[in-house]
């Protein structure tokens, strides 16, 4: 917990009304503040005294390019690289804030700001700044004493680093981006962050963005009133409203369309939205955790993911190592899954032989923990003896499907590309019994891309 009475905040803004408003708000909440109406005054105060954090506007003259603000930020970092700077910017100049983040700003807030959100941002940045000086120490046993990591399996050094980060940032309100290959346990880590936060008595709302059709995004996330559109038979509470005072977990955020990225960014900026079919604005207080198995930086470079949204969601990034990089955890995970199956199906006690443990450890596991879990559970249910051996796992091991090399396309002129695509989608739907995740995977598409094609051709989801 940050002791606010000890924290000194330098506010830099040429608008006297803004300075007065911020100074009053922060003093009433236990901070010591001082205002500077020009870059020159701010730099003088910075050289004279030690400040814990800076709130900085981006424009100081009739010009609105933001160049003065970026120059000031550069000068601040030259004097004291460790001091966290929060930029204050208008919605229309978020691109400036992104440039500022690249230069080392800790975060940015929008004018007009919400007082509660501004205070939360200050607390978060101050807390993270305080912790950054602490060494990452502690074994798994020590971490278990400090945090609630019940049910999370893993003692490898790579995984302990992840848990140490989770413990450090859980009590803050920092937005977190969890990255890693499919099956590495991103949802488990998101749940651990929520469980160890001050929001743990409130809702933890999980949203698979890849599973929401693009045209239903607003209805799902913001809710709707009865009659808002043709199929709106009754009122619906949106996911953000459900997450009020809790945590919202946005999985597969890399699958979000550009149009819906803009809608999401506005909610993250303004902490408010309008329910479809209503003119009333709802304000929400939530902690954001996102996850993806995609390289968002590459998506930003390809202009498939907004750079401003990228910086908004990843104040903290946690990268989960693939299972092949934490081999010492494989026997522990395998035993955990065996025990779970035995308990659930009332089986006699099962054990994995040492040679089988070694065999499991040597597998590459492209599907990571999810693939290991499926194999162990399937094998445990199929055998009729207490010790699980290599041959038991081999008999139930499913290799990745291979491409059929001799597959022949229809002759040219028989079908258009659209007709071929429709046929492939319909065949995949039938083959996978309308399991859209499997359909998308088999066609080499993201779920959002599959939905777009199904919408285009009028193919039903069920």
N, C-alpha and C positions, 0 to 999 in steps of 0.2 A: 504494500500500500504506500502510495506517495504522500508524504506529509506536506500539504499545500502551503502551510505557513512558512516553510523553509524555501519555497520556490520563487525566484525572481524572474519576471517576464518583461521583456522589452517589446513594446508595441510600436510599429513603424507604419504611419499612415498620414497623408497630408490633409485628410478630411477631419477637421476638429470634432465633428459630430460622431464620427466613427471612433476616434480616440477616446472621447469622453464616455461613449457607450461601453466600449470594451473595458476601459479602466474601472468603471463602476461595477460591471458584471463580475470581473475577476477579483476585485477587492472584496466584494460581498461574498465571494467563495473562498476567501482565505489566501489569495495570492498577493505578493508585492509586485506592483506594476509601475512602469514609467513609460511615458509616451514620447515619441520623436516624430516630428512632422516633416522631416527631410532626411535624405540619405546621409548628408554631411553630419547632421546632429546625431543620427543613429550610430555612425562609425566612431564618432567622438566618445559617445557613451559606452560603446563596446570596448574601446581601448582603456577606458577609465575603470571599468568594473567587470565583475564576472556575472554572467547571466546564465540562467538555466535553460531558457528557451526564448525564441523570438517569434512574434507574429508579424508578418511583413506583407504589406500591400504591394501591388505590381506596377502601379503608375503614380508618378509624382509631378505631373505637369499636364498641360492640355493634350499632350500626345497620349495615345492609348495603345502604343505598340508593345509596351511591356519591357522594352529594352533597358529602361532605367532600373526596373525591378530585377532583371536578370544580372545586370552589372553590380547592383547592390548585393545580391546573393553571392556572387563571385567574390566580392570584397570581404563579406562576412566570413566566408569559408577560408579566405586567405589569412584572416586574423585568427580565427578559431575554428578549425575544421570539425571539431567534436560537437559544437553547439547545434542542437536541432532547430530547424527553421520550418515553421508552418506558413505557407503562402495563403493569402486571402485574395480571391479572384472572383470575377463575375462569371456567370454561366457561359456567356458568349466568348470568354477568353480562356477556356479550359486548356486549349493548346499551349498557352503560356505556362500554365501550371505543370503540364507534362514536360516542357523544356526545363522548368525549374527542378522537377524531380530528377531529371537526368544530371543536373548540376549539383545535386546533393540535398535538395529539400526533403524533409521527413514526410510531409503530407500537405494536403491543400484543402481548404474549405471555401464554400461559395458565399457570395453576397446575394441576397440577405441570408445570414446564417440563422440556424436554430440554436438558441443558447445551450440547451442540453447537449446537443451534438457537438458543439464547439468545446464545451467542458470535457466531454468524453474523449474527444480527439487530443486535447491537451494532456489529460491524465494518461492516455495510452502512449503518446510519444515520450512523455517524461519517464514513464515506467520502463519503456523499451530502452531509452537512453541510459537509464540507471543500470539496467541489467547487462547492457553491452560490455560494460567494464568487468563483469564477473566472469571468472573462468568456467568453462563447461566441465564440471567435475561431478563424480558420483557414479557408483555402480548401479546395476539394476536393483539390487536390494535396497540401496539408499534411496533411489528414486521411488520405490514402492512405499517407503515410509513417509515420503514427502507428498506424494500425489496418489490419486485413486486411479490406478492402472489395472484394476481387477479384470481378468479375462484377456489381457493383452499378452501374447506369448512372444518371447524373444529376448536373448541376452547378448547377442553379438554387438561388437563395438559400433557398427554402422547403425544398428537399430537403437542402441542406447542413446546415440547422438540425437536421433529423431525424438525419442521420449524426453530427453533433457530440454529440447527446444519446446516441445508441447507443454511441459511443466512451467517453463519460464514465461510463456506468452498467454497461457490459458486465462489468467485472471484479468488480462487487459481486454480492451474492446477492439484490438487490431484486426483488420481484415486479413484473412489467411488464405493463401492459395496452396493447395496440396497437389503435387505433381507426382507422376510415376506411371509405370506400365500398368495395363489392365491386370487386376487380380492381386495387387500389392497391398491392399487393405486401406485404401484412402478413406472410406466411410468409417472404419474403425478408429482411425486417428481423429477424424472430425468429431466423432462421438466423445473421444477422450478429452478433446479441447473443451467441449461443452460441459462435460461432467465435472471438470476441474475448474470451471469458471464460476463467477458470482451469479450467472444466469441459470444455473443447473436446476433450479426449482421451477423454471418455466419451460416452455415448449422447445423441442429440438425438431425443426421441420425439415424433412429431407425432400428434395426436389430433383428428379432426374430430368434435366433439361433436354436430353436427347430423346426422351419419350413423350415430349409435348409437341403436338403439331404446331407449326408456326402460327397458323391462324387462331389457335386457342391460347396463345401465350398470355395475353392480357387477361382473359377470363380466369385462367388457372392461377396467375400470380397476383392479380389485383382484385379478383372477384367480380361478380355482376349482380344486378338487380333483375328481378323477374320481368320479362318482356324486353330486356335490353337488346336482344336479337332473337331470331326465329326460334332457336332451340332452348332459349332461357326460360324453362318452365317454372323455376323457383329461384329464390335468392341463393347465391353461392359466396362463401367467405374465401377470399384469396389467401395464398400461402404467406404473403408478407404480413397480412393482418393476423394470421394464426401465429406468426413468429414474434409478435409484439412482446417486448421485454425478454425474449429468448434468443435463440440462434437459428438462422436459416442456412441450410447446407445445399449449395447449388452444384450438383454433380454434372459432369460432362459439359461444362460451361463453354468449352471450345466448339460445341456443336450449334451454338446460338447464332441465328441469322443476324446480319448487320442491322436490319430494322429493329429487331428485338433487343439487340445490344444497346441501341440508343435509349429504348424505353427502360431497360434495366439501369443504365447509367444515371438517368434522371432520378430514379428512386434512390439510388445510392447517394447522389448529390444532395437531394432535397429532403430525404427521409419522409416523403409524403407522396401520395398518389390519389387518383380519383377512381372509385369503383365504376365499372362500366354501367351506364344507365343511371348514374347519379352525378350531381354537380357538387356534392360535398367532398371536400378534401380530407383525407385521413392522414394523420401523422403517426409514424411508427418508429419504435425504438428496437433495433435488432443488431445482432452481431453477425457478420457475414463470413462464411467459410465456403470456398469454392474448390473444385477439384477437376482435373483433366488428365488424360493420358496423352494429350497432344502437346506439341511444342508451340506455345502461344507466341513466342518471339518470332518464329518463322511465319505464323499466321498474320502477325502484325506487319511483317515485311511484305507479305503477299497481299496486304490490305483486306484480309478476310476476318481480321479481329481488330477492333478499335484500340488505338494506342492509349487513349485517355481511360478507357475501361480497364485495360491491362494494368495501368498504374494504380487505379482505384482499388482493384481487388487483391493486389499482392504486396501490401505493406510488409507482410511476412510470407516467405515462401518456404514450404517444407517439401523436400524431395525424398520420396520413399525409395529405398534401394530395392532392386529386383531380388527375388529369392536366391538367385545364383550368386549374389554378392553377400549373402548372409547364411552360408551353408551350415554353420554351427547351430542355426535355429531350426533347421529342417527336422532333426529327430524330436525336438521339443514340440514343434507344431504337429508332427505326425502322431505322437503320443496323445496330445490334446484332442485331436480329431477322433482317434480310436476310443478314447475314454468317453467322448460325447456320444458316439454311436452306441457304444455298449450300454450307457445309461439310458438313452432314449428308447432303445429296442429291447431292453432287459436281457442283454446277452451276457454270457459268462465272461469273466475278466479276460481281456485280450492283451497280448504283448507283441512287440515287433523285435525280431531277432537282431543281433548286432550286425550280421552280414546284410540283412535287409535294410537296416538303417544306413549302412555304408552305401548300398545300392541307391537308396533314395537320395542320399546326399550328392551322389555323382550325376544325377539327372540334371539337364539344363533348365527344366521347368519354364518354358516360354509363357505358360499361363499363370505362373507364379503361385501364390498361396491358394488361389481358387482351384487351380489344376491339382495341386497336392491334396487338397481337401477332398475333391471329388474322387481321386484315385483311392485314397485311404478309406473313405466311407464305403465306396463300392466294393473294395476288397474285403473289408470287415464283414459286410453283409453276405458275401458269397462263400466264404470259407466255413468249414465245420470243425476246426481245430483251434486250440488256444494260442499257438505261436504263428505269427505271420512271417512267412519266408519270402525270399526273392521270387520264387516261381509263382507265389500267390499274387504278388503285385504285377509280375509280367503278364499273367493270364488276364488281368483286368486293365492293363495299360492301353489306353487309346491313343494311337499316333495321330498326328495332325493330318487331315484329309489332303490327298494329293490332287493336283490338277489333272483332269483327263485330257491327255495329249491328242487323242484321235477324235475329239469331239468335232463334228462338222456343222458349219453354219449353213443356213438355207441358201440356195443359189441366188445370185444377184438378180434383182427384179421381182422376186417373189414377195418380199416384205420390205416395208420402209423401216428406217431406224427406230421410229416411234413405235411401230407395230412390234418390232423385235423386242424393244425394251418392255412394252406392256406384257408380252408373252413371258419374258424372263421373270418379271416381277410376279405375275400370277402363278407361274410354275413354282417359284421359290416360296410364295405364300402357302400354296397347297402342300409342298414338300415339308415345310417346317410348321405346319398346322397353325399358321398365322402368328407364330412367335416372331414379332417384328425385330427383335434384337438379332435373332439367328438369320432372319431374312436379309437384314442389312449387311451382316457380316459375310454371308455367302455371296452377296452381290458386290462386295468390296466398297460399300457405301457407309456413311455415317447414318444414324437414325434420322437426323434432320434432313439429310439429302434424300433418303428414302421417302419420307413424308412429302417432300416437295414434289417428287415424281408421282407419288400416288395421288396427290391433289391435282396435279397437272392432267393426269389421265382419268380422273374420276373413279379411282379404285377404292373400294371401301376398306376401312381399317380392320373390320371384323368379317 
